Amino acid sequence: MSVPDPLLTPVGLGGLTLPNRVAVAPMTRISATGDGRATSRMAAYYARFARGGFGLVITEGVYPDDQYSQGYRNQPGLATAAQARAWRPVVDAVHEAGGAIVAQLMHAGGQAQSNEHREHTVGPSAIAPRGEQLPTYRGSGPFPTPRALTLAEIAEVRRGFVAAARRAVEAGFDGVELHGANGYLLDQFLTDYTNQRTDHYGGGVENRLRLAAEICDDVLQAVGSETTVGIRISQTKVGDREHRWAGGSKDAEIVFSGLGQVGPHYVHTTEPDATAAAFDDGRETLAEHARQHSGVPVLANGGLGDAEMARAVLRSGGADVVSLGKAALTDRDWVRTARDGRGPAPRALFDLLAPLADIKDSELA
Ligand SMILES: Cc1cc2nc3c(=O)[nH]c(=O)nc-3n(C[C@H](O)[C@H](O)[C@H](O)COP(=O)(O)O)c2cc1C
């Protein structure tokens, strides 16, 4: 009797059942109109992954409100009804190709490089993110120092995520993923060095997690009965590839059990190498910590483009789903290739992401 391929068995995430356990990781491709509307080019781009067999497509980070959330020029939004309408053909194209699609909602906070609505940036505290702006997203030099959000503005950020999640449902998305990773606003709150607040959003890990947990709860209350709601979490950031949570495994327990109490339909962890120990004080990966403490399905991401490695992560119970970024870009038929043990020669990543990270003509067919 042949053993089933762990990549190819179905899995449920909330009310959504995926035909396999391979997702496209969220990837910003700055190919929307200047006012943040998704385009037919994006529909062709996203549908191609579904045609290639990926059970789930997670969109690039989409900005939720018309205040401080936009991060990049030509980034798509879900901040207005017009932006929501523009997503409909993208969603339909992915569905017609047999895939499911989740919108990643991302507030850039202090990591914003361009915002057509506001001149300056905001964050938990007036502390600039580490690192430099990304030239492939038209940025250069250090990030400016953000202005610290007031409590009233934090409440507005929360309402922005809820309204965007409602628009995502109207546009036909199968779910929303809250971007709590990679140094964007929710991760700026979680991170000790960017969050120096003295109110209930600052201090210990529980307080720094509060905004992400509140937004997760708000969005679940608003749309959770009709759509899948996930949250993405990382240690590293766009401009800080070395960051580790100071409390190690203890912090992981607080973060993931805190999120588990709120009860999203999945947690999506990302690390440069998803198979590496997350902390010096133990051997578990970040995804394993998430699985152990959250009690919800976990998507693992980071360097899992080798099919045998991805299988091993699923087989060992290290995660319920793997998500692929760069490997999906270089082989849109990755799922078929993994199934058949052979496939097309991978494309060169550099050609796709330079000089800008926008969608190239060759990615549409
Ligand atoms: C071009 C590009 C754009 C990305 N944009 C996003 C994004 O919008 N949101 C996000 O959470 N991660 C983003 N990432 C990170 C990926 O989702 C993923 O975590 C990372 O590429 C590591 O996974 P991999 O080794 O499978 O590529 C991006 C990565 C790439 C290569």
The ligand as an SDF file (V2000), in Angstrom:
LIG
                    3D

 31 33  0  0  0  0  0  0  0  0999 V2000
    9.3320   39.5940   -3.2470 C   0  0  0  0  0  0  0  0  0  0  0  0
    8.9170   39.2770   -1.8450 C   0  0  0  0  0  0  0  0  0  0  0  0
    7.8960   40.0300   -1.2520 C   0  0  0  0  0  0  0  0  0  0  0  0
    7.4640   39.7340    0.0480 C   0  0  0  0  0  0  0  0  0  0  0  0
    6.3980   40.4170    0.5720 N   0  0  0  0  0  0  0  0  0  0  0  0
    5.8270   40.0000    1.7460 C   0  0  0  0  0  0  0  0  0  0  0  0
    4.5810   40.5130    2.1970 C   0  0  0  0  0  0  0  0  0  0  0  0
    3.9320   41.3430    1.5620 O   0  0  0  0  0  0  0  0  0  0  0  0
    4.0860   40.0430    3.3750 N   0  0  0  0  0  0  0  0  0  0  0  0
    4.7440   39.0950    4.1120 C   0  0  0  0  0  0  0  0  0  0  0  0
    4.2630   38.6820    5.1660 O   0  0  0  0  0  0  0  0  0  0  0  0
    5.9350   38.5840    3.6940 N   0  0  0  0  0  0  0  0  0  0  0  0
    6.4500   38.9920    2.5250 C   0  0  0  0  0  0  0  0  0  0  0  0
    7.6100   38.3910    2.0490 N   0  0  0  0  0  0  0  0  0  0  0  0
    8.2210   37.3000    2.8230 C   0  0  0  0  0  0  0  0  0  0  0  0
    7.7460   35.9410    2.3050 C   0  0  0  0  0  0  0  0  0  0  0  0
    6.3550   35.7560    2.5520 O   0  0  0  0  0  0  0  0  0  0  0  0
    8.5170   34.7930    2.9700 C   0  0  0  0  0  0  0  0  0  0  0  0
    8.3120   34.8830    4.3450 O   0  0  0  0  0  0  0  0  0  0  0  0
   10.0070   34.8280    2.6660 C   0  0  0  0  0  0  0  0  0  0  0  0
   10.2470   34.9830    1.2900 O   0  0  0  0  0  0  0  0  0  0  0  0
   10.7000   33.5600    3.1650 C   0  0  0  0  0  0  0  0  0  0  0  0
   10.0900   32.4060    2.6010 O   0  0  0  0  0  0  0  0  0  0  0  0
   10.7690   31.6100    1.3690 P   0  0  0  0  0  0  0  0  0  0  0  0
   12.0850   31.1040    1.8650 O   0  0  0  0  0  0  0  0  0  0  0  0
    9.7930   30.5140    1.0320 O   0  0  0  0  0  0  0  0  0  0  0  0
   10.9390   32.5990    0.2430 O   0  0  0  0  0  0  0  0  0  0  0  0
    8.0840   38.7090    0.7760 C   0  0  0  0  0  0  0  0  0  0  0  0
    9.1370   37.9850    0.1890 C   0  0  0  0  0  0  0  0  0  0  0  0
    9.5430   38.2390   -1.1100 C   0  0  0  0  0  0  0  0  0  0  0  0
   10.6280   37.4020   -1.7270 C   0  0  0  0  0  0  0  0  0  0  0  0
  1  2  1  0
  2  3  1  0
  2 30  2  0
  3  4  2  0
  4  5  1  0
  4 28  1  0
  5  6  2  0
  6  7  1  0
  6 13  1  0
  7  8  2  0
  7  9  1  0
  9 10  1  0
 10 11  2  0
 10 12  1  0
 12 13  2  0
 13 14  1  0
 14 15  1  0
 14 28  1  0
 15 16  1  0
 16 17  1  0
 16 18  1  0
 18 19  1  0
 18 20  1  0
 20 21  1  0
 20 22  1  0
 22 23  1  0
 23 24  1  0
 24 25  2  0
 24 26  1  0
 24 27  1  0
 28 29  2  0
 29 30  1  0
 30 31  1  0
M  END
$$$$
